[in-house]
């Protein structure tokens, strides 16, 4: 029998602390450098979404629905469009060089 694994996503939660020590100085922890937004999607999610819109030619709205159906992720069509623009900017130099 052939089958595929159940698709699921991982969430990593980061927290920071702000504490005042006995000397009165405020100490604050920081998020890792790569964490710049409240909610961030990793490179694998972005790659799959760009593949659906550009490789499989699915409309952004349909890709948004598919990401919700397959991965239980609510990603707006606007976010998907932004990821496509980012992928274009990253891949353009390689495409130009291969021409």
FIZANU-841644 format. One record per residue (C-alpha): residue in three letters; x, y negated, z negated. Coordinates in Angstrom, 1 decimal. Example, Ala and Ser with C-alpha at 12.3 -4.5 7.8 and 13.67 -1.06 7.14 Angstrom:
BEGIN
("ALA"; (12.3; 4.5; -7.8)) ("SER"; (13.7; 1.1; -7.1)) 
END
This chain:
BEGIN
("UNK"; (0.0; 0.0; 0.0)) ("UNK"; (1.2; -3.5; 0.9)) ("UNK"; (0.2; -6.5; -1.2)) ("UNK"; (1.4; -10.0; -2.0)) ("UNK"; (2.1; -11.4; -5.5)) ("UNK"; (-0.5; -13.6; -7.1)) ("UNK"; (0.5; -17.2; -6.5)) ("UNK"; (0.9; -19.4; -9.6)) ("UNK"; (2.8; -22.4; -10.6)) ("UNK"; (5.1; -23.3; -13.6)) ("UNK"; (4.8; -26.4; -15.7)) ("UNK"; (7.7; -27.8; -17.6)) ("UNK"; (6.8; -30.4; -20.2)) ("UNK"; (9.3; -32.9; -21.4)) ("UNK"; (9.0; -34.9; -24.5)) ("UNK"; (11.0; -37.8; -26.0)) ("UNK"; (11.4; -38.9; -29.6)) ("UNK"; (11.9; -42.3; -31.2)) ("UNK"; (13.2; -42.2; -34.7)) ("UNK"; (14.6; -44.8; -37.1)) ("UNK"; (17.5; -43.5; -39.2)) ("UNK"; (18.3; -44.5; -42.7)) ("UNK"; (20.6; -47.2; -41.5)) ("UNK"; (17.7; -48.9; -39.8)) ("UNK"; (18.9; -48.2; -36.2)) ("UNK"; (16.3; -47.0; -33.6)) ("UNK"; (17.3; -43.8; -31.8)) ("UNK"; (15.4; -42.9; -28.6)) ("UNK"; (15.8; -39.8; -26.5)) ("UNK"; (15.5; -40.0; -22.8)) ("UNK"; (13.9; -37.9; -20.1)) ("UNK"; (16.3; -36.0; -17.7)) ("UNK"; (17.3; -38.2; -14.8)) ("UNK"; (15.3; -36.2; -12.3)) ("UNK"; (12.1; -36.9; -14.3)) ("UNK"; (10.8; -40.3; -13.0)) ("UNK"; (7.0; -39.9; -13.0)) ("UNK"; (4.3; -38.7; -15.5)) ("UNK"; (3.5; -35.8; -13.1)) ("UNK"; (6.0; -34.6; -10.6)) ("UNK"; (5.8; -31.8; -8.1)) ("UNK"; (8.9; -29.7; -7.4)) ("UNK"; (10.6; -29.1; -4.1)) ("UNK"; (9.0; -25.7; -3.5)) ("UNK"; (5.5; -27.2; -3.7)) ("UNK"; (6.4; -30.0; -1.5)) ("UNK"; (8.0; -27.7; 1.1)) ("UNK"; (4.9; -25.5; 1.3)) ("UNK"; (2.6; -28.5; 1.7)) ("UNK"; (4.8; -30.0; 4.4)) ("UNK"; (4.9; -26.6; 6.1)) ("UNK"; (1.1; -26.4; 6.0)) ("UNK"; (0.7; -29.9; 7.5)) ("UNK"; (3.6; -29.9; 10.0)) ("UNK"; (4.3; -26.2; 10.7)) ("UNK"; (0.8; -24.9; 10.6)) ("UNK"; (-0.8; -28.2; 11.8)) ("UNK"; (-3.5; -28.2; 9.0)) ("UNK"; (-5.1; -31.6; 8.3)) ("UNK"; (-4.1; -33.2; 5.1)) ("UNK"; (-7.6; -32.8; 3.5)) ("UNK"; (-7.6; -29.1; 4.4)) ("UNK"; (-4.0; -28.7; 3.0)) ("UNK"; (-5.2; -30.4; -0.2)) ("UNK"; (-8.0; -27.8; -0.5)) ("UNK"; (-5.7; -24.9; 0.3)) ("UNK"; (-3.2; -26.0; -2.4)) ("UNK"; (-6.1; -26.1; -4.9)) ("UNK"; (-7.4; -22.7; -3.7)) ("UNK"; (-4.0; -20.9; -3.7)) ("UNK"; (-2.2; -22.6; -6.5)) ("UNK"; (-4.8; -24.4; -8.6)) ("UNK"; (-3.1; -27.7; -7.9)) ("UNK"; (-5.0; -30.9; -7.2)) ("UNK"; (-2.9; -32.8; -4.7)) ("UNK"; (-4.4; -35.7; -2.8)) ("UNK"; (-4.2; -36.0; 1.0)) ("UNK"; (-2.4; -39.3; 0.4)) ("UNK"; (0.3; -37.6; -1.7)) ("UNK"; (0.7; -34.9; 1.1)) ("UNK"; (1.1; -37.7; 3.7)) ("UNK"; (3.8; -39.3; 1.5)) ("UNK"; (5.7; -36.0; 1.3)) ("UNK"; (5.6; -35.7; 5.1)) ("UNK"; (7.1; -39.1; 5.5)) ("UNK"; (9.8; -38.2; 3.0)) ("UNK"; (10.6; -35.0; 4.8)) ("UNK"; (10.7; -36.9; 8.1)) ("UNK"; (13.2; -39.3; 6.6)) ("UNK"; (15.4; -36.5; 5.2)) ("UNK"; (15.3; -34.4; 8.4)) ("UNK"; (15.6; -37.1; 11.1)) ("UNK"; (19.4; -37.3; 11.0)) ("UNK"; (19.7; -33.5; 11.6)) ("UNK"; (17.1; -33.6; 14.4)) ("UNK"; (19.0; -36.6; 16.0)) ("UNK"; (22.3; -34.8; 15.7)) ("UNK"; (21.0; -31.6; 17.3)) ("UNK"; (19.6; -33.6; 20.3)) 
END
